[in-house]
């Protein structure tokens, strides 16, 4: 589950929006859902076994769920780029 205090403090620092406005407008349950979507599985079978698929589903869920005030598309783009840069490069090569 998303820890409201820490995540909102980071979002406030990055976006420049005050903490009270963020806490009233941010939909933490939708953010939690988007952040857990890449690890979805049934039994022992992962729905998204490839690292790039995980990054893509995370980006799509952040955009579609609209958990943030106004920056959901930019946040999804940055998060996807960071995930691909810091994740296993052999999975993202050639895509």
C-alpha positions as CSV (number, residue, x, y, z in Angstrom):
1,X,0.0,0.0,0.0
2,X,1.1,3.6,-0.7
3,X,2.4,5.4,2.3
4,X,0.5,8.8,2.1
5,X,2.9,11.0,4.0
6,X,6.1,10.2,2.2
7,X,4.7,9.9,-1.3
8,X,2.8,13.2,-1.0
9,X,5.8,15.0,0.4
10,X,7.8,13.9,-2.6
11,X,5.0,14.9,-5.0
12,X,4.7,18.3,-3.3
13,X,8.5,18.9,-3.6
14,X,8.5,17.9,-7.2
15,X,5.4,19.7,-8.4
16,X,5.5,22.7,-6.2
17,X,1.9,22.1,-5.1
18,X,1.3,22.5,-1.4
19,X,0.9,19.4,0.7
20,X,-2.7,20.1,1.8
21,X,-3.9,20.6,-1.8
22,X,-2.2,17.3,-2.9
23,X,-3.7,15.4,0.0
24,X,-7.2,16.6,-0.8
25,X,-6.9,16.0,-4.6
26,X,-4.7,13.0,-5.0
27,X,-6.5,9.6,-5.3
28,X,-4.1,7.3,-3.4
29,X,-6.1,4.2,-4.1
30,X,-5.8,4.7,-7.8
31,X,-2.0,5.4,-7.5
32,X,-1.7,2.2,-5.4
33,X,-3.5,0.3,-8.1
34,X,-1.3,1.7,-10.8
35,X,1.9,0.9,-8.9
36,X,0.9,-2.7,-8.2
37,X,-0.4,-3.5,-11.7
38,X,3.0,-4.5,-13.2
39,X,3.3,-7.3,-10.6
40,X,-0.1,-8.8,-11.4
41,X,-0.2,-12.6,-11.5
42,X,-2.4,-15.6,-11.3
43,X,-1.0,-18.6,-9.4
44,X,2.7,-18.8,-10.5
45,X,2.1,-17.1,-13.9
46,X,3.0,-13.4,-14.2
47,X,0.8,-11.4,-16.5
48,X,3.7,-9.2,-17.5
49,X,6.9,-11.3,-17.3
50,X,9.0,-8.9,-19.5
51,X,10.5,-5.9,-17.9
52,X,9.5,-3.5,-20.7
53,X,5.9,-4.8,-20.4
54,X,6.0,-4.0,-16.7
55,X,7.2,-0.5,-17.4
56,X,4.5,0.0,-20.1
57,X,1.6,-1.3,-18.0
58,X,2.8,1.1,-15.2
59,X,2.7,4.0,-17.6
60,X,-0.7,3.1,-19.0
61,X,-2.2,2.7,-15.6
62,X,-0.9,6.0,-14.3
63,X,-2.4,7.8,-17.3
64,X,-5.7,6.0,-17.3
65,X,-6.3,6.0,-13.5
66,X,-5.7,9.8,-13.2
67,X,-4.4,9.6,-9.6
68,X,-2.7,12.9,-9.6
69,X,-3.9,16.5,-9.9
70,X,-2.8,17.4,-13.4
71,X,0.6,15.8,-14.2
72,X,-0.4,12.1,-14.6
73,X,0.9,11.9,-18.2
74,X,4.2,13.6,-17.5
75,X,4.6,11.5,-14.3
76,X,4.0,8.3,-16.3
77,X,6.5,9.3,-19.0
78,X,9.2,10.1,-16.4
79,X,8.5,7.0,-14.4
80,X,8.7,4.8,-17.5
81,X,11.9,6.4,-18.6
82,X,13.5,6.0,-15.2
83,X,12.3,2.4,-15.0
84,X,13.9,1.5,-18.3
85,X,17.1,3.3,-17.5
86,X,17.5,1.7,-14.1
87,X,16.1,-1.7,-15.0
88,X,17.7,-4.6,-16.8
89,X,18.9,-3.3,-20.1
90,X,18.9,-6.6,-21.8
91,X,15.0,-6.7,-21.6
92,X,14.7,-3.2,-23.3
93,X,17.2,-3.6,-26.0
94,X,15.8,-3.5,-29.5
95,X,12.4,-2.0,-28.5
